[in-house]
Amino acid sequence: MTAECHISSLVVHSRPERVASIIEGLGLIDGAEVHGGADTGKLIVTLETATESQVIERINAIQLLDGVLAATLVFHHFEPVQERE
């Protein structure tokens, strides 16, 4: 089986009063990174994972964070990982 690299981006709509705790919770999710949107409650998030199932698992984990209204997948790209010699 060939190793893969999955890059995904999401928009995470959140309750304004919960943004700080949601950002903190996102920081605990492996491969998740917040790139902005805290001022509007529409967080721009990227995920880096090794499999497609991990993308789904992490989106589900994000949707379960207290104060998240929706986590919408905007972009997904994957490609095989080139092994270094």
Order of alpha helices (4+ residues) and beta strands (2+ residues): beta-alpha-beta-beta-alpha-beta
